[in-house]
Structures are given as C-alpha cells and as structure tokens.
C-alpha cells in the first residue's frame, strides 16, 4: 500500500510550520527561544520535552517580547522543579490568561486557542537559586502577515 500524504505534510496542514529550540542548561535568566520576523504569526502549538531532569525548585514562564509594545506573559510562572520533572516529561499550557505550565509523563494538553504573536521574541524566564534541567521546545505557527516567520534563536 502506498502512502499519498506523509505525516509531516498532515502536521503542516493542521498546525503550520514547525520550529524547535533546545534550551540546553537552565539558568536564572531570560533566554530567547524564538524570534518572530516580518509581522504577526499565529502560534498553533508550543510544547517542551524535558531532556535533562529538572530537580531544583524554580519557576518557569514563557513570554512574548515584541519589538515595539509591551511584553506579555504567555503563561503563569510555574514551579516545575520542587517535585522533580524527569527526562521525557512534556511541558505545555493551554493559552488562556494566567494558565500554569502543565507537565506530565507522555501527555499534556496544548493550546485551546492559538496565540497571535507580533514581531519580536518568545522567551523563557527562569527564576530560582541554581535552577537545573534542559528542555527542547517545539513551536508550530501559521504566518498571518505576508513574509512573517519564526526561527529558533
């Protein structure tokens, strides 16, 4: 039996373009994950996979930092280290104002509603004393403006 449409093509039709960014070593900092250029994009999913266990109490949030305008939290700062978050756990949030980051082994919900992000950056803000761990973030998007794109920072 032949396959007419491949898995990556189905994903592109449903969610748009895929971009990934490995945040190799958590630190108490604001780290740029993705850069949005050329106009507005519609973020259809944003999921992280823990690649190094997170074992130290810390809070993590994601935010949109536009080139012009006000920085906006995409989710609430969430402690993901007091109760260890092991390798392979997934991280996500539902896209509603004030949502915490959800994490679990093998399954988490993704955005209930897509997010419109303007030109600028998407950042991970990590706080705490000596945070540890690493995450690979995968974002999918659809350009809303001609020429708009997202790249890993």
C-alpha positions in Angstrom: 0.0 0.0 0.0 1.4 3.4 -0.9 1.2 6.5 1.3 -0.2 9.5 -0.6 0.4 12.1 2.2 3.2 11.9 4.7 3.0 12.7 8.5 4.9 15.9 8.2 2.5 17.1 5.5 -0.5 16.4 7.7 1.1 18.3 10.5 1.8 21.2 8.2 -1.8 21.3 7.0 -3.2 21.1 10.6 -0.7 23.2 12.6 1.6 25.1 10.1 5.3 25.4 10.1 7.4 23.6 12.8 10.4 25.1 14.6 12.4 23.7 17.5 14.8 25.2 20.1 16.9 23.3 22.6 17.4 25.2 25.8 20.4 23.2 26.9 21.0 24.3 30.5 18.5 26.2 32.7 19.9 29.3 34.5 18.2 32.1 36.4 17.7 34.3 33.3 15.5 35.4 30.5 16.5 33.3 27.4 15.3 34.0 23.9 13.8 30.8 22.4 12.3 32.0 19.1 12.5 35.2 17.0 9.4 36.4 15.1 10.2 38.4 12.0 8.3 40.1 9.2 5.0 40.5 11.0 2.4 38.6 13.0 2.2 34.8 13.3 -0.5 32.6 14.8 1.2 30.1 17.2 -0.9 26.9 17.0 1.1 24.8 19.5 4.1 25.2 21.9 5.3 22.0 23.7 8.5 21.3 25.5 10.2 18.0 26.2 12.5 17.7 29.2 15.9 16.4 28.0 17.7 16.8 31.3 15.8 16.3 34.6 14.6 19.4 36.4 15.3 18.7 40.1 15.8 22.1 41.8 13.0 24.4 42.9 12.5 27.1 40.2 9.8 28.9 38.3 9.5 29.0 34.6 7.2 31.1 32.3 7.1 31.9 28.7 6.5 35.5 27.4 6.2 37.4 24.1 8.5 40.4 23.9 7.5 42.5 20.9 10.0 44.8 19.1 7.6 47.6 19.9 4.9 47.4 22.6 4.6 45.7 25.9 6.0 42.3 27.0 3.1 39.8 27.6 3.2 36.6 29.7 2.0 33.6 27.7 1.6 31.6 30.8 2.0 32.0 34.6 5.3 31.3 36.3 5.2 27.7 37.5 7.4 25.7 39.8 8.5 22.7 37.8 11.4 21.6 40.0 10.3 21.2 43.6 8.6 17.9 42.5 11.2 16.6 40.0 10.3 16.8 36.4 12.1 13.8 34.8 13.6 13.3 31.3 10.8 12.7 28.8 8.1 14.7 30.6 6.2 17.1 28.4 5.5 20.8 29.2 2.8 22.9 27.7 0.0 25.4 28.6 -3.5 26.0 27.3 -3.1 29.6 26.0 -5.6 31.2 28.4 -4.6 34.2 30.5 -3.0 33.0 33.8 -2.6 29.4 32.8 0.2 27.5 34.5 2.7 25.3 32.7 1.3 21.8 32.7 3.7 18.8 32.8 3.3 15.1 32.8 4.7 11.9 31.5 3.9 11.4 27.9 0.8 13.6 27.6 -0.1 17.2 28.1 -2.8 19.4 26.5 -1.8 22.0 24.1 -3.2 25.4 23.2 -7.0 25.7 23.5 -6.8 28.8 21.4 -3.9 29.9 19.1 -1.8 32.9 20.1 -1.2 35.9 17.8 2.5 37.0 18.3 3.9 40.1 16.8 7.5 40.8 15.5 9.9 40.3 18.4 10.9 37.3 20.5 9.4 34.4 22.6 11.4 34.0 25.8 11.7 31.6 28.7 12.0 33.3 32.1 13.6 31.0 34.7 14.0 32.1 38.4 15.4 30.4 41.4 18.7 29.6 43.0 20.7 27.3 40.8 17.9 26.0 38.5 18.8 22.9 36.5 17.5 20.9 33.7 17.1 21.3 29.9 14.1 21.4 27.6 13.6 21.2 23.8 10.7 23.5 22.8 8.7 22.8 19.6 6.5 25.6 18.2 4.2 25.4 15.3 2.8 28.5 13.6 1.0 30.0 10.6 2.1 33.4 9.2 -0.7 36.0 9.5 1.3 38.6 7.6 3.0 38.0 4.2 6.7 37.4 5.0 6.2 36.7 8.7 8.3 33.8 10.1 9.6 32.2 13.3 13.1 30.9 13.7 15.0 29.4 16.7 17.1 32.0 18.4 
